[in-house]
Amino acid sequence: MEREQRPPPGPDAARAYRLGMITGGIVGLVVAGALYWTGALTLLTLGYVMIALFPVYLIAVAVLLSVWLGYDKDVTSLRPVYRTKQ
């Protein structure tokens, strides 16, 4: 199955990715802070959220942004790897 060729992401995509990551990080921190402030999270659970869940959230944001902005690769992007005999 042929996939249409699209141009590689340019400098605008790089700026959008950076802005999206910064915005996603700030939104995540604000939500966690608001949950703590309202009493939905204790200090212990806030620590767990920041240490264990926040990095996973940032990875999910990065994946979504990379797919949306065209940084994703598929099987057609793979090339065979050859070893040279010594």
N, C-alpha and C positions, 0 to 999 in steps of 0.2 A: 504494500500500500504506500503510495507516494504521499509525502507530506509537503505542503507548500513551503517554500523557502521564505523565511522572513529575515530582515536585516538584523544584525546583532544589536544588542542594546547599546545606546550611546551615552554621552555624558549627562543628558537629561534624566535617563533611567538611573544612573548612578546617584544623582542628586535626589531623585524621588525615593530611592531605596534608603539613603541615609536619613532623609527627613522622615520617612515612614518608620524606621527603626527608633529614631529619637522620640517620635510621637507615640509609638507603641509602648516604649519604655515608660514614658511619663504617664500615659493612661493607666498602665498596669500599677505603677506606684501610687497614683491618686486613688484608684479603686481599692487597693490594699489598705491605704491610709484611711479611706472613708469607712471601710468595713471595721477597722480597728476603732475608729472614733465613735461609730455608732454602737459599738459593743458586740458586733457580730463575731469578732475575732478577739481572742485573748492575746496577751503578749507572747505566750508560748506558740500559739497557732500562727501568729503573725511572723514569728521567727521561722517557723516551718515553711510558710508560704514564701518568704523571701529567699530562703536557702535552697529549698527543694523544688518549689513550683514555679517561681518567677523565671529561672533560667529556661525551663521547659516552655513556658509561655513565650519568651523571647525567640526561641528556636522556631516555634510555630509561626510567629509573626514574620520571621526571616523567610521561612519556606513560602508562606502565602505571598509575600512581596516579590520574591524571586520568580515565582510562577507568573504572577500578574504582570511583572515588568519584562518578562521574556528571558530571564537568566536560566530557565530550566533546560535541561538536556534530556534527550531520549535515546533510544537504541541507535538511531541513525547517526548520532554524534560520536559513537564509539569507533575507534580505529584498532586494528589488530596490533599487538605488541610482538616484536621480534627480538630474539636474543642473537647477539653475534657470537659465533664460535671462536674460542680462544685457542 
